[in-house]
Amino acid sequence: MFEDERGTPHQPVSCDRCAVEVLVTKNSLAHTMVQWTSATDACTQLVPGDVTCPFLRDSIESAVRSGRLLVGNDPAAIPISGNLPASDPGPQ
């Protein structure tokens, strides 16, 4: 697992639809940074210029709710329930 400059881990998340794996950093519930580990053309649902498709966003939300994806450095921040705030896709 990699960490950003704040010590927040980059955690692998796989899309529940196509199994493409990305590295995700959640500094807060509203902030999501996605780093692709493979070519983005592996996702047939990705619109040019976007960082994630709706299925990958859903997979990331599911990973947060289930506790598989940490929010910030605080494991107590998870699990959560309900919908997450709209995420910031971060740098492209």
KOLDRENTOR-648882 format. One line per field, with one value per residue: residue number from 1; x, y, z of N, C-alpha, C in turn; residue in one letter. Coordinates in nm, 4 decimals, m for minus. Example, Ala and Ser with C-alpha at 12.3 -4.5 7.8 and 13.67 -1.06 7.14 Angstrom:
BEGIN
pos <- (1 | 2)
n_x <- (1.3190 | 1.2850)
n_y <- (m0.5690 | m0.2250)
n_z <- (0.7800 | 0.7080)
ca_x <- (1.2300 | 1.3670)
ca_y <- (m0.4500 | m0.1060)
ca_z <- (0.7800 | 0.7140)
c_x <- (1.3200 | 1.2900)
c_y <- (m0.3300 | 0.0030)
c_z <- (0.7800 | 0.7870)
code <- (A | S)
// end
This chain:
BEGIN
pos <- (1 | 2 | 3 | 4 | 5 | 6 | 7 | 8 | 9 | 10 | 11 | 12 | 13 | 14 | 15 | 16 | 17 | 18 | 19 | 20 | 21 | 22 | 23 | 24 | 25 | 26 | 27 | 28 | 29 | 30 | 31 | 32 | 33 | 34 | 35 | 36 | 37 | 38 | 39 | 40 | 41 | 42 | 43 | 44 | 45 | 46 | 47 | 48 | 49 | 50 | 51 | 52 | 53 | 54 | 55 | 56 | 57 | 58 | 59 | 60 | 61 | 62 | 63 | 64 | 65 | 66 | 67 | 68 | 69 | 70 | 71 | 72 | 73 | 74 | 75 | 76 | 77 | 78 | 79 | 80 | 81 | 82 | 83 | 84 | 85 | 86 | 87 | 88 | 89 | 90 | 91 | 92)
n_x <- (0.0841 | 0.0576 | 0.1348 | 0.0096 | 0.1377 | 0.0366 | 0.0210 | m0.1963 | m0.3331 | m0.2943 | m0.5169 | m0.5956 | m0.8731 | m1.1173 | m1.3239 | m1.6588 | m1.7972 | m1.6314 | m1.3873 | m1.1531 | m0.8691 | m0.7894 | m0.5943 | m0.6909 | m0.7351 | m0.8809 | m0.9164 | m1.1109 | m1.4678 | m1.5775 | m1.3689 | m1.2041 | m0.9381 | m0.8242 | m0.6075 | m0.5079 | m0.4000 | m0.3694 | m0.4232 | m0.6649 | m0.8455 | m0.9262 | m1.1628 | m1.4822 | m1.6910 | m1.6012 | m1.6024 | m1.4366 | m1.2112 | m1.3187 | m1.2473 | m1.3422 | m1.5905 | m1.9508 | m1.9898 | m1.7430 | m1.7265 | m1.9425 | m1.8388 | m1.6232 | m1.7584 | m1.8951 | m1.6785 | m1.5895 | m1.8122 | m1.8184 | m1.5866 | m1.3526 | m1.2053 | m1.0208 | m1.0964 | m0.9169 | m0.6694 | m0.7912 | m0.9198 | m1.1526 | m1.3326 | m1.4861 | m1.7116 | m1.9486 | m2.2827 | m2.5413 | m2.5520 | m2.2503 | m2.0938 | m2.0722 | m1.7860 | m1.4567 | m1.2775 | m1.0035 | m0.6632 | m0.6112)
n_y <- (m0.1163 | 0.2211 | 0.5574 | 0.8955 | 1.2380 | 1.3176 | 1.0914 | 0.9389 | 0.6383 | 0.4903 | 0.2869 | m0.0283 | m0.0728 | m0.2607 | m0.2514 | m0.3431 | m0.4215 | m0.4497 | m0.5315 | m0.3813 | m0.2507 | 0.0120 | 0.2583 | 0.4128 | 0.7066 | 0.8349 | 1.1211 | 1.2457 | 1.2071 | 1.3455 | 1.3791 | 1.2173 | 1.0531 | 0.9110 | 0.6784 | 0.5360 | 0.2068 | 0.0710 | 0.0891 | 0.3336 | 0.2655 | 0.0154 | 0.0211 | 0.0103 | 0.1798 | 0.4300 | 0.7728 | 0.9862 | 1.2132 | 1.1917 | 1.0609 | 0.8431 | 0.5874 | 0.5453 | 0.2910 | 0.2267 | 0.4359 | 0.3621 | 0.1202 | 0.2125 | 0.3621 | 0.1494 | 0.0057 | 0.1823 | 0.1910 | m0.0751 | m0.0955 | m0.1698 | 0.0249 | 0.2815 | 0.5995 | 0.8832 | 0.8766 | 0.7493 | 0.4711 | 0.4572 | 0.6101 | 0.4621 | 0.1791 | 0.3453 | 0.4548 | 0.4868 | 0.7323 | 0.8589 | 1.1843 | 1.3781 | 1.3087 | 1.4446 | 1.4154 | 1.4476 | 1.5090 | 1.4663)
n_z <- (0.0000 | m0.0854 | 0.0248 | 0.0448 | 0.0622 | 0.3072 | 0.4476 | 0.3966 | 0.2879 | m0.0398 | m0.1753 | m0.3206 | m0.5359 | m0.6956 | m0.9810 | m0.9548 | m1.1763 | m1.4153 | m1.3214 | m1.3402 | m1.1837 | m0.9624 | m0.7846 | m0.4887 | m0.2995 | m0.0174 | 0.1301 | 0.2695 | 0.3202 | 0.1085 | m0.0688 | m0.3216 | m0.4702 | m0.7631 | m0.9029 | m1.1914 | m1.2611 | m1.4853 | m1.8427 | m1.9267 | m2.1199 | m2.0665 | m1.9387 | m2.0471 | m2.0027 | m1.9397 | m1.9917 | m2.2190 | m2.0699 | m1.8168 | m1.4870 | m1.3539 | m1.4037 | m1.3709 | m1.2533 | m1.1352 | m0.9495 | m0.7866 | m0.6916 | m0.5408 | m0.3432 | m0.2226 | m0.1213 | 0.0756 | 0.2486 | 0.3353 | 0.4758 | 0.3538 | 0.2354 | 0.3587 | 0.5055 | 0.5012 | 0.7557 | 0.9571 | 1.0867 | 1.2345 | 1.1026 | 0.9394 | 0.9269 | 0.7093 | 0.6396 | 0.3922 | 0.1223 | m0.0149 | m0.0165 | m0.3227 | m0.5136 | m0.5513 | m0.8397 | m0.8448 | m0.9655 | m1.3167)
ca_x <- (0.0000 | 0.1330 | 0.0755 | 0.0336 | 0.2233 | m0.0260 | 0.0183 | m0.3205 | m0.2966 | m0.3518 | m0.5639 | m0.6512 | m1.0163 | m1.1541 | m1.4598 | m1.7450 | m1.8512 | m1.5330 | m1.2695 | m1.0374 | m0.8226 | m0.7290 | m0.5532 | m0.7803 | m0.7072 | m0.9952 | m0.8730 | m1.2340 | m1.5789 | m1.6043 | m1.2505 | m1.1574 | m0.8369 | m0.8129 | m0.4888 | m0.5223 | m0.2809 | m0.3679 | m0.4753 | m0.8045 | m0.9328 | m0.9733 | m1.3000 | m1.5671 | m1.7917 | m1.5354 | m1.6188 | m1.3113 | m1.2035 | m1.3578 | m1.1507 | m1.4095 | m1.7232 | m2.0473 | m1.9726 | m1.6249 | m1.7653 | m2.0237 | m1.7494 | m1.5465 | m1.8518 | m1.9194 | m1.5571 | m1.5881 | m1.9193 | m1.7874 | m1.4643 | m1.2362 | m1.1336 | m1.0115 | m1.1137 | m0.8087 | m0.5862 | m0.8662 | m1.0062 | m1.2803 | m1.4209 | m1.5643 | m1.7938 | m2.0528 | m2.3988 | m2.6033 | m2.4756 | m2.1367 | m2.0992 | m2.0098 | m1.6417 | m1.3669 | m1.1979 | m0.8608 | m0.5925 | m0.6278)
ca_y <- (0.0000 | 0.3453 | 0.6673 | 1.0286 | 1.3208 | 1.3291 | 0.9596 | 0.8697 | 0.5274 | 0.4631 | 0.1506 | m0.0849 | m0.1002 | m0.3178 | m0.2239 | m0.4602 | m0.4600 | m0.4952 | m0.5778 | m0.2929 | m0.2099 | 0.1444 | 0.2944 | 0.5180 | 0.7758 | 0.9109 | 1.2081 | 1.2735 | 1.1458 | 1.4205 | 1.3848 | 1.0884 | 1.0621 | 0.7824 | 0.6599 | 0.4153 | 0.1221 | 0.0130 | 0.1832 | 0.3663 | 0.2046 | m0.1132 | 0.0446 | 0.0423 | 0.2779 | 0.5561 | 0.8796 | 1.0615 | 1.3298 | 1.1546 | 0.9784 | 0.7189 | 0.5650 | 0.5279 | 0.1616 | 0.2366 | 0.5202 | 0.2778 | 0.0231 | 0.2860 | 0.3865 | 0.0212 | m0.0283 | 0.2663 | 0.1463 | m0.2069 | m0.0886 | m0.2141 | 0.1450 | 0.3774 | 0.7424 | 0.9467 | 0.7829 | 0.7101 | 0.3561 | 0.4776 | 0.6851 | 0.3660 | 0.1913 | 0.4461 | 0.4060 | 0.5881 | 0.7792 | 0.9447 | 1.3103 | 1.3741 | 1.3071 | 1.5219 | 1.3134 | 1.4708 | 1.5384 | 1.3662)
ca_z <- (0.0000 | m0.0948 | 0.0998 | m0.0090 | 0.1466 | 0.4394 | 0.5087 | 0.3621 | 0.1990 | m0.1723 | m0.1579 | m0.4436 | m0.5457 | m0.8251 | m1.0252 | m0.9409 | m1.3074 | m1.5150 | m1.2478 | m1.3536 | m1.0514 | m0.9500 | m0.6492 | m0.4431 | m0.1754 | 0.0343 | 0.2393 | 0.3428 | 0.2483 | m0.0138 | m0.1546 | m0.3726 | m0.5740 | m0.8310 | m0.9863 | m1.2725 | m1.2656 | m1.6195 | m1.9411 | m1.9009 | m2.2208 | m2.0145 | m1.8928 | m2.1627 | m1.9602 | m1.9082 | m2.0895 | m2.2295 | m1.9829 | m1.6808 | m1.4160 | m1.3180 | m1.4608 | m1.2615 | m1.1871 | m1.0498 | m0.8361 | m0.6974 | m0.6284 | m0.4405 | m0.2326 | m0.1560 | m0.0460 | 0.1953 | 0.3389 | 0.3918 | 0.5548 | 0.2757 | 0.1926 | 0.4682 | 0.4798 | 0.5751 | 0.8323 | 1.0757 | 1.0645 | 1.3022 | 1.0136 | 0.8634 | 0.8077 | 0.7060 | 0.5674 | 0.3079 | 0.0079 | 0.0115 | m0.0919 | m0.4557 | m0.4949 | m0.6354 | m0.9060 | m0.8303 | m1.0896 | m1.4234)
c_x <- (0.0895 | 0.0631 | 0.1032 | 0.1162 | 0.1667 | m0.0292 | m0.1099 | m0.2884 | m0.3680 | m0.3896 | m0.6232 | m0.8015 | m1.0418 | m1.2992 | m1.5420 | m1.8007 | m1.7450 | m1.4022 | m1.1438 | m0.9989 | m0.7572 | m0.6802 | m0.6346 | m0.7296 | m0.8314 | m0.9449 | m0.9902 | m1.3459 | m1.6036 | m1.4873 | m1.2038 | m1.0551 | m0.8164 | m0.6881 | m0.5043 | m0.3916 | m0.2697 | m0.4220 | m0.6233 | m0.8977 | m0.9780 | m1.1174 | m1.3842 | m1.6707 | m1.7330 | m1.5518 | m1.4867 | m1.3165 | m1.2459 | m1.2496 | m1.2108 | m1.5409 | m1.8210 | m2.0294 | m1.8520 | m1.6554 | m1.8491 | m1.9372 | m1.6669 | m1.6354 | m1.8774 | m1.7990 | m1.5470 | m1.6906 | m1.8853 | m1.6614 | m1.3407 | m1.1497 | m1.1381 | m1.0374 | m1.0114 | m0.7236 | m0.6615 | m0.9578 | m1.1418 | m1.3797 | m1.5096 | m1.6145 | m1.8973 | m2.1716 | m2.4573 | m2.5139 | m2.3611 | m2.1557 | m2.0353 | m1.8606 | m1.5711 | m1.2764 | m1.0479 | m0.7956 | m0.6092 | m0.4982)
c_y <- (0.1238 | 0.4518 | 0.7984 | 1.1090 | 1.3399 | 1.1954 | 0.8829 | 0.7601 | 0.5318 | 0.3153 | 0.0968 | m0.1093 | m0.1524 | m0.2832 | m0.3525 | m0.5074 | m0.5200 | m0.5442 | m0.4958 | m0.2471 | m0.0731 | 0.1604 | 0.4159 | 0.5745 | 0.8540 | 0.9925 | 1.2484 | 1.2050 | 1.2153 | 1.4197 | 1.2449 | 1.1142 | 0.9216 | 0.7822 | 0.5277 | 0.3394 | 0.0498 | 0.1190 | 0.2084 | 0.3061 | 0.0642 | m0.1020 | 0.0890 | 0.1488 | 0.4167 | 0.6550 | 0.9562 | 1.1900 | 1.3018 | 1.0667 | 0.8444 | 0.7090 | 0.5456 | 0.3964 | 0.1620 | 0.3253 | 0.4407 | 0.1768 | 0.0890 | 0.3150 | 0.2595 | m0.0188 | 0.0556 | 0.2159 | 0.0140 | m0.2059 | m0.1361 | m0.0965 | 0.2464 | 0.5184 | 0.8143 | 0.8420 | 0.7206 | 0.5922 | 0.3704 | 0.5519 | 0.5924 | 0.2577 | 0.3015 | 0.3862 | 0.5202 | 0.6277 | 0.8685 | 1.0750 | 1.2922 | 1.3872 | 1.3959 | 1.4208 | 1.3325 | 1.4988 | 1.4268 | 1.3353)
c_z <- (0.0000 | m0.0123 | 0.0290 | 0.0911 | 0.2873 | 0.5123 | 0.4822 | 0.2617 | 0.0635 | m0.1673 | m0.2872 | m0.4304 | m0.6859 | m0.8556 | m1.0162 | m1.0748 | m1.3991 | m1.4539 | m1.2727 | m1.2139 | m1.0595 | m0.8064 | m0.6087 | m0.3110 | m0.1382 | 0.1526 | 0.3275 | 0.2660 | 0.1149 | m0.1118 | m0.1917 | m0.4821 | m0.6305 | m0.9172 | m1.0601 | m1.2750 | m1.3996 | m1.7153 | m1.9153 | m2.0050 | m2.1803 | m1.9649 | m2.0115 | m2.1296 | m1.9345 | m2.0227 | m2.0970 | m2.1463 | m1.8393 | m1.6188 | m1.3774 | m1.3940 | m1.3449 | m1.1848 | m1.0936 | m0.9296 | m0.7359 | m0.6237 | m0.5185 | m0.3195 | m0.1522 | m0.0701 | 0.0811 | 0.2956 | 0.4076 | 0.4781 | 0.4816 | 0.2330 | 0.3060 | 0.4189 | 0.5650 | 0.6427 | 0.9474 | 1.0479 | 1.1327 | 1.2131 | 0.9326 | 0.9559 | 0.8210 | 0.6346 | 0.4870 | 0.1932 | 0.0534 | m0.0638 | m0.2285 | m0.4389 | m0.5942 | m0.7041 | m0.8941 | m0.9639 | m1.1918 | m1.4911)
code <- (M | F | E | D | E | R | G | T | P | H | Q | P | V | S | C | D | R | C | A | V | E | V | L | V | T | K | N | S | L | A | H | T | M | V | Q | W | T | S | A | T | D | A | C | T | Q | L | V | P | G | D | V | T | C | P | F | L | R | D | S | I | E | S | A | V | R | S | G | R | L | L | V | G | N | D | P | A | A | I | P | I | S | G | N | L | P | A | S | D | P | G | P | Q)
// end
